[in-house]
């Protein structure tokens, strides 16, 4: 590809979100799923020392707000360390919980339906389940992170298959591509693995580092219909795009603008709006070139802890960034 194509492969579109510990808004969101009706389900993890804020926020790309469900706790429909979210063909919402070692299932309005999962290392047991993906037959794939494997379940929680133990080191996000292949963000090994639907290893790309095509603790992966791969390169505070063979195409650091919710907040809160208008949102600091976290923490438009990448059928890429409580949305050319 020529440089012009590389630059335009993903183009920033808009931002959704606002920092809020309850109701409309996000609080340290860690993953997003997009339903067939366009509704977002945003999993708010909160902080380990803050119970308030744990919930799932429902909204859409136009910032329409549909309510929340879930709360902190260990009862049915509650979460402690909520992690990943995926939606099946019936519109049911599946959410993993790293602390409770279970998957909870809700209907499209947030009504609790069922759960499964117990702590352990045996078949069907889990230790810190994180990423979750669903195939065309509504089979569920879960990153069993501290067991260093992927487990496949039926939608009722029946264990079907386990794979990846020889390749993986703390697997995090995963996705089932349109082809049916399973792509896993191998957090501990700084690479991406591709498996067949039956768990056979097919390919691997990525290496540790900050250069183009290198990864530093990848947290999430998405794949479009043409096989292009999008990676939330969490440790490098960026998103990278790869071709179907794992070749580097382009990268993005973030270009956020104010969301509709933020604009409304500033209209109501004039003092904060005035303070913001006087603030330098891109300070001229001599940043450490080997520390992208420092730059991201000071420049508002940049990704700060991009934990999840998801694609919708129209080719929009949704980047959930935890530390700024928002989703940046890009149009892709893939």
N, C-alpha and C positions, 0 to 999 in steps of 0.2 A: 504494500500500500504506500502511496505517496504521503508526504507530510500533511498536505491539506486534508486528505481523508482521515488521517490519524487525529488531527485536531478536532474534526467535526463528528467523530464517531459517537461521542456522547455530548449532548448539549444541555446545559442547565435550563430548567423550566420554571420551578417554583419551590416554595417551602411551605410545609404544613407543621403546625405545632406551637406550643407555648408551655413554659415551665409552670406546672401547677400540681399540687399534692393531692387534689381531689377534683372530681367532676371534669369539666372540659379542660383538656391539656394533657401533657405527658410529664412523667417524673422518672428520670433515668430509664428511658425505654430501651429494650434490648432486642426486640424483634417485631416484625409487622407481617401480617398476612392480608392479602387482598381477595375478597370474595368475588363471586361471579357478578354480583350486583354493584361492584365497585366499592363496597364498604370495606374500610380498613379495620383491622383488629390489632391494636398496638399494645404489646405487653410491657407494662411498667414494672420494672424490678425494684425500684426505689434503692435505698441504701441498706446495708446489712444491719445498721443500728437504728433505722427508722422504719417502723411498721407502717406508718401512714404513707400513702402514695402507691402501695401495691394494688394494682387493679389492671383491667383491660379496658382501654378507651376505644369506643367505636365512633368513627367519623368517615369522611370521604375526601376526595381530592379538592372539592370546593369548600372544604372546611365546615361542612354541615356536621353537627354533633348529634349522635344518636344514643348517648348515655354510656355507662360503664357497667362492668360486672366483675365479681371477684373481690377479695380483700385478703389481708394478711391473716394467716392461721393454718391449722392443720385439718380442719373439717372439710367435708365435701364442698367443692367449689372454691376453696381457698388456696393460697399459695404462700410459700416462704421465700424460695429463690426461683421464681418463675424464669424460664429461659427461652424456649423456642415455641413457635406457633405455626400451625398449618391447617388447611381447610380441605375437607373431602368433597366428593361429588354431590353429597346431600346438603352441603352447607354447614356441616358440623365442624366445630372448632376444637382442635387438639392442642393442648399446652403442656409442655414438660416442666417439671419442677426438680431442680438439682438437689435440693435438700431433702424433699420428701420421697425422692426416687420413684416418681410416678408420672403417669400421663392422665390428665383430666380432660373430659370431653363435654362440650356444651353445644346447645343448638345455636342458630344464627342470631338469636336475641340475647344469648348469655345465660340461658337456663341450664343448670348442671344436669348432665345425663348419666355419666358413669366415670369410672376411673379404673386404672390397673397399675400394677408395679409394686415390687418389694425390693428392699435393699439386699445386695449380695453380689456374688460373682458367678453364680450358677446360671444355667440356661433360663432365659426369660427374666432373670433378676437384673437390677441395674445399680450403677454407682455413678451418680451425678449425670443423669441424662440431660442433654442440652439440645442440639439441633434436631429438627424433625422434618420429614418430607413424606409426601403421599403420592403413590403411583396411580395409574389409570384404573386400577382395579380396587382402589381404596385400601391397599396394603400400606402399613405405616413403617417407615424407616426411622430409627432413633440412634443418634450418636451417644453411645454408652461411654462417656468420656473417660472416667477413671478406670474402666475395664478395658480401655483401648480397643474398642470394637464397635461394629454397627450391628444392631439387632433389627430384625424384620418381624412385624406382628400383623395379624389380621386386625380389622377395625374393632373387634371386641376384646383385643388384648391377647389373643392366642399367639404364642410364640411360633414363628415359622422358620426362621433361619438366623444364623450368626455368621459374620464374616469380617475380615479386615484386621484380625489380631496381629498378623505378621507385618503389616505395613504401617500401622497407625500408632501415634503417640499423642494422646489427649485430643482426639477428634472433637471438633466443635460443630460449626454449622454444616448442614448438608442440604442437597436438593436432588429431586428426581427430575432429570432433564426430559424434554419432550420425546426424546428417543427411548426413554425408559431407563437409561443408564443412571447410576447414582454417583454424584460428585460430592467429595468430602473435603472440607477445609481442615487439614491436618495441622492443628495449632502448634503442637510440640515439635513438629519436624519442618515447619515453614514451607509447606508444599500442598498441592492439590492432587487428590487421587480420583481416578475414574474407575468405577466398577460396573460390571454387567448387572442386570436385574437379579441374577442369581448369586452375585457376590464375587465373581471372578475378576481379578485385577486386570485392567486394560491399559492404563497409562498413568503417568505421574509427571508433573512439572512443578517448577519453582525450586528456589534455594534460599538460604538465609542471607539477608542483607538489605540494603536500602536502594540499590540500583534498580533500573528498569527491569521488570520481570522477576526481581527478587522479592521475597516476602519476609515479614516480621510478625509472627503470630497472626496468621489469617483467621478471621472469625466467621466468615460466611461466604457462600458461593452461590451464584445463579447462572443459568445457562439458557440461551434463547433458542428459537426453533432452528436457527442455522448453525448451532453449535458453538457460538461465541460465548466465552466464559467471563463472568464479572466477579471480582473478588473484593471483599471488604478486608483490606490490608491494614488491620487494626493497629499493629505496632508501628506502622509507617504513616498513620493518619491519612490514608488515601484509599481510593478505589482504583483498581487496575483492571484492564480489559485484555483478554488473550484470544487468539484465534483458536479454531478447533483443535489444532495440534499443540497448543500451549505456547505459541509464539506471542511475545509482547506486542500489543497494538498501541495502547495509550493509557494515560493515568489522569486522575482528577483529584484535586485537593479540597474542592468545595467552593461554592459561589453563592451561598445563601443570601436571600433577601428577606425582608420581614414577611411573616405569614399574615393572613387575614386576622387571625386571633391576636397577633402581636399589634397590628395596626389599631384594632379596636381597643385593646388594653391601653395603648398610649394616648388615644383620643380621650379616654375616660380619666387617665392619670396624668394630668398636665405637668406636674412637677417632674415626674420621671421622663416624660417626653422632652422637656426642656433640658434636663441633664444629659439625655442621650444626644440631643442636637449639638451639644457642646463637646461631646466626647470624641476622642480620636479612636476610631474603630479599626484603624490599620497603623498602629504606632511604629515609628521607625526605631526599632530595637535591633541591636547587634545580636541576632539569634545564633545559638550554637548550630552550625550546619548539620551536625550529627544528632540533633534532638528535635525531631518534628513535633513532639508533644509541646515543647515550649512555644513554638510558633503558633500552633493550633489553639493553645490556651489563651493567647493574647489577641488573635485576629478573629473577629466574630464570624466572618463569612466562611471560614475554613472548617472542614470536618474536625470534630473533636470526639474521639472514640467512636468511629464508625463500626457498629457491631453487626449490622445486617444489610444484605442486599437482596432485593426481590424484584421480579419482573411481572408486569401484567401482560395480557394478550396483545395490547396495542404497542408494546415495545417500550413502555415507560419503565425506568429503573428507579426504585425507591431505596434510598440509603438512610437507615435509621442510625442516628448518632446520639449516643447515650448522654454525654456530658453537656450537650446543648439542648436536649429535650425536644428534638425536632426530627422531621424527615425532609431531606432534600430530594427533589424529584428531577430526573433527567430524561430527555428523549434519546433513545438509542437509534443507531443506523443499522443495527444487526439484523 
